[in-house]
Amino acid sequence: MRDLRDIINNYIILNAEIADIYVVVVDSAISSNLHVFKSRLGHRFIDVGVAEQNAFDVASGLAREGATVFVFGISTFLLYRAYEQFRSIICENKLKVIFVGLWCGLYYSDQGYTHLQIDDINVTRSLPNLNIYSPYSAPSAECCLEDALEYMGPSYLRIENPLPDGDYLDDYMAFDHSTLNGSKALAILATGQSVKRSLLASKNINSTLKLDIPVYPLSNLDVKRLQSQTQAYLGSYQHLLIVEEHLAFCGVGAYIGFLSAARQSGSRIHCLGVGDPIVRNQTYDRALEF
């Protein structure tokens, strides 16, 4: 797996001059792996220091002048320290600011609760005009970036462990997205790194129990498109298992359960994510195992 940060940064570099792109960071150039962008396009790079609210204010000003602005940082710090600016200025006014939130999920479990980004889908899906993305592979990350760049409004890219040792896929899965699998008993819907983990689980189940359980990735997580994306699965399968590195009771699975109830679709929804009690002060691998 390639470093997902390099994929995002290379895409921005290729489009920076054409799309009038600026990058704003909060003393996070190193953790965001932005040294190449900074060296090549330093005039489009702004580091505001440890000042998350200021970062979104600067991004808002640039966006009002017609620029496309990428804001990079550790997701939990950017979202919660600057939530008012993100909600009331950027999202409400539909400004073209693309928030790249790194190290989501359980990655920083050993850093304590302040670093855990396990409820951001729940928080951001209520924001107006916001597109939410959870790429699951290198190609899907590029597709998400293309969609965000075309959209005339704010976007949030939820990135879990972007390092080469992470569980993102390099390529798309080898199945047809346009048709549903023949088996109607169970399907798995997954986000981010959980897509690869679910594929491995599905292969293991197939080899040991001879059961064919399809896995479908979910990359567009904002309310309107998630509804459109999942309507084919609701009612088509007796059971849907939603796997995500997020709090189970308020994440993607919870919203799909709501859609299922509202539509009276008949699918039984099962959510596999971070449960209660919340995992704290453990290594990432131990937190995932828990």
C-alpha positions in Angstrom: 0.0 0.0 0.0 1.3 3.5 -0.9 1.2 6.3 1.7 -2.3 7.7 1.3 -0.9 11.2 2.2 1.3 11.1 -0.9 -1.6 10.2 -3.1 -3.6 13.2 -1.8 -0.6 15.5 -1.9 0.4 14.5 -5.5 -3.2 15.1 -6.6 -3.2 18.6 -5.1 0.2 19.4 -6.7 -1.1 18.4 -10.1 -4.2 20.6 -9.8 -2.9 23.5 -7.6 -2.4 26.1 -10.3 -5.3 25.1 -12.4 -7.9 25.0 -9.6 -6.3 27.9 -7.6 -5.6 25.6 -4.6 -4.1 26.7 -1.3 -3.1 24.5 1.6 -3.5 25.5 5.2 -2.0 23.5 8.1 -1.9 23.8 11.9 1.7 23.0 12.6 1.0 19.7 10.9 3.2 19.8 7.8 5.2 16.9 8.9 2.4 14.7 10.1 0.5 15.5 6.9 3.7 14.7 4.8 3.4 18.0 3.0 7.2 18.7 2.5 7.0 18.1 -1.3 4.1 20.5 -1.7 5.7 23.1 0.5 9.0 22.9 -1.5 7.3 23.1 -4.9 4.4 25.5 -4.1 5.5 27.4 -1.1 3.5 30.4 -2.2 0.3 28.4 -1.8 1.2 26.9 1.6 0.1 28.6 4.8 1.1 27.3 8.3 -0.9 29.1 11.0 0.6 27.2 13.9 -1.4 25.6 16.6 -4.5 27.6 15.9 -7.3 25.5 14.5 -9.9 28.3 14.6 -7.6 30.6 12.8 -6.9 28.0 10.1 -10.6 27.8 9.1 -10.9 31.5 9.3 -8.0 31.9 6.9 -9.4 29.2 4.7 -12.8 31.0 4.7 -11.2 34.2 3.5 -9.4 32.5 0.7 -12.5 30.6 -0.4 -14.5 33.8 -0.5 -12.0 35.2 -3.0 -12.5 32.1 -5.2 -9.8 29.8 -4.1 -10.1 26.1 -3.3 -8.6 25.5 0.1 -7.3 22.2 1.6 -6.9 22.3 5.4 -4.8 19.5 6.8 -4.4 18.3 10.4 -5.1 15.7 13.0 -8.9 15.3 12.6 -9.9 15.4 16.2 -8.1 18.7 16.9 -9.3 20.4 13.7 -12.9 19.4 14.0 -13.6 20.0 17.6 -11.3 23.0 18.3 -12.7 24.8 15.3 -16.2 23.4 15.1 -18.0 26.7 15.3 -16.0 28.1 12.3 -16.4 25.0 10.3 -20.2 24.8 11.0 -21.3 28.4 11.0 -18.9 30.0 8.4 -17.7 27.3 6.0 -20.6 24.9 5.8 -23.4 27.4 6.3 -22.0 29.6 3.5 -21.1 26.6 1.3 -17.5 27.7 1.0 -15.1 25.5 -1.0 -12.9 24.3 1.8 -11.7 20.6 1.8 -10.9 19.4 5.3 -8.4 16.5 5.3 -8.8 14.9 8.7 -5.9 12.5 9.4 -5.5 9.7 11.9 -9.2 9.0 12.4 -10.6 6.0 14.2 -8.5 4.2 16.8 -5.0 5.0 15.5 -4.1 7.3 18.4 -5.6 5.0 21.1 -2.4 5.2 23.1 -2.6 9.0 23.2 -5.8 9.1 25.3 -9.3 10.1 24.6 -8.5 13.6 23.3 -6.8 12.0 20.2 -9.5 9.4 19.4 -11.6 10.4 16.4 -14.4 7.9 16.7 -17.5 10.1 16.5 -16.8 12.4 13.6 -19.2 10.8 11.2 -22.0 11.4 13.6 -21.0 15.1 14.1 -20.3 16.0 10.5 -23.3 14.3 8.8 -25.5 17.0 10.5 -23.6 19.9 9.0 -25.3 21.7 6.1 -23.9 21.4 2.5 -21.0 19.1 3.6 -19.8 16.2 1.5 -18.2 13.4 3.6 -15.7 10.9 2.2 -14.1 7.8 3.6 -11.8 6.4 0.9 -10.9 2.7 1.2 -8.1 2.5 -1.4 -5.6 4.5 -3.4 -7.9 4.8 -6.4 -11.0 5.6 -4.3 -9.1 8.4 -2.6 -8.4 9.9 -6.0 -12.1 9.6 -6.9 -13.1 11.3 -3.7 -10.7 14.1 -4.4 -12.0 14.6 -7.9 -15.6 14.7 -6.6 -14.6 17.2 -3.8 -12.8 19.4 -6.3 -15.9 19.5 -8.6 -18.3 20.2 -5.8 -19.0 23.8 -5.2 -19.0 23.5 -1.4 -17.2 22.1 1.6 -15.9 18.6 2.0 -14.5 16.3 4.7 -12.0 13.5 3.9 -11.9 11.0 6.7 -8.5 9.3 6.7 -7.6 6.6 9.1 -4.0 5.2 9.2 -2.5 6.5 5.9 0.9 4.9 6.3 2.1 2.1 3.9 1.5 -0.4 6.7 -2.2 0.5 6.9 -5.1 -1.5 5.7 -6.2 0.6 2.7 -6.5 -1.3 -0.6 -4.3 -0.4 -3.6 -7.0 -1.4 -6.1 -10.7 -1.6 -6.4 -12.4 -4.8 -5.3 -13.1 -7.4 -8.0 -16.8 -7.4 -8.0 -19.6 -5.6 -9.9 -21.0 -2.6 -8.0 -24.0 -2.4 -10.4 -25.6 -5.6 -9.4 -26.4 -7.3 -6.1 -24.9 -10.6 -5.2 -27.0 -13.7 -5.8 -27.0 -14.7 -2.1 -29.7 -12.8 -0.2 -28.8 -13.9 3.4 -26.1 -11.4 4.4 -23.9 -8.7 3.0 -21.2 -6.6 4.6 -21.1 -2.8 4.1 -17.8 -1.3 5.2 -15.9 2.1 5.3 -12.2 3.0 5.2 -9.8 0.4 6.3 -12.7 -1.9 7.4 -13.3 -2.7 3.7 -10.0 -4.6 3.4 -10.5 -6.3 6.8 -14.0 -7.3 5.8 -12.8 -8.7 2.5 -10.3 -10.8 4.4 -13.0 -12.0 6.7 -15.3 -12.8 3.8 -12.5 -14.9 2.1 -11.9 -16.7 5.4 -15.6 -17.5 5.8 -15.8 -18.7 2.2 -12.8 -21.0 2.6 -13.9 -22.5 6.0 -17.7 -22.5 5.8 -18.2 -22.3 2.1 -20.5 -19.2 2.5 -20.3 -16.4 0.0 -20.7 -13.1 1.8 -20.3 -10.0 -0.5 -18.5 -6.9 0.7 -19.6 -3.5 -0.5 -17.6 -0.3 0.2 -19.2 2.9 1.3 -17.1 6.0 0.5 -19.7 8.8 0.4 -21.0 9.2 3.9 -23.0 12.4 3.8 -26.7 11.9 4.5 -28.2 12.3 1.0 -25.6 10.2 -0.9 -25.4 7.6 1.8 -29.2 7.2 1.5 -28.9 6.8 -2.3 -25.9 4.5 -2.0 -27.5 2.1 0.4 -31.1 1.9 -0.9 -30.3 -1.0 -3.1 -29.1 -3.1 -0.2 -32.0 -2.4 2.2 -34.5 -5.1 1.7 -32.4 -7.0 -0.8 -30.6 -8.8 2.0 -32.0 -10.4 5.1 -29.1 -9.1 7.1 -26.7 -6.2 6.7 -23.5 -6.0 8.7 -22.0 -2.5 8.8 -18.3 -2.5 9.8 -16.6 0.8 10.6 -13.8 2.2 12.7 -16.2 4.5 14.5 -18.6 4.4 17.4 -21.1 1.8 16.5 -24.2 3.4 18.0 -24.0 6.7 16.1 -22.0 6.0 12.9 -22.9 4.8 9.4 -24.5 1.7 10.7 -26.8 3.6 13.0 -28.0 5.8 10.1 -28.5 2.9 7.8 -30.6 1.3 10.6 -32.7 4.5 10.7 -33.2 4.3 6.9 -34.2 0.7 7.1 -36.8 1.5 9.8 -38.1 4.5 7.9 -38.5 2.5 4.7 -39.7 -0.6 6.6 -37.4 -2.5 4.3 -37.1 -5.6 6.4 -33.3 -5.9 6.5 -31.9 -6.6 9.9 -29.1 -4.2 10.6 -26.0 -5.2 12.6 -23.3 -2.7 13.6 -19.7 -3.6 14.2 -17.6 -0.7 15.4 -16.2 0.8 18.5 -18.4 -0.1 21.5 -18.9 0.7 25.1 -16.6 1.0 27.0 -14.5 3.1 24.7 -11.0 1.8 24.2 -8.4 4.1 25.8 -4.6 4.0 26.4 -3.9 0.9 24.3 -1.8 0.4 21.2 -3.6 0.6 17.9 -3.4 -3.1 17.3 -4.7 -3.9 20.8 -7.5 -1.4 20.3 -8.6 -3.1 17.1 -8.4 -6.5 18.7 -10.6 -5.3 21.6 
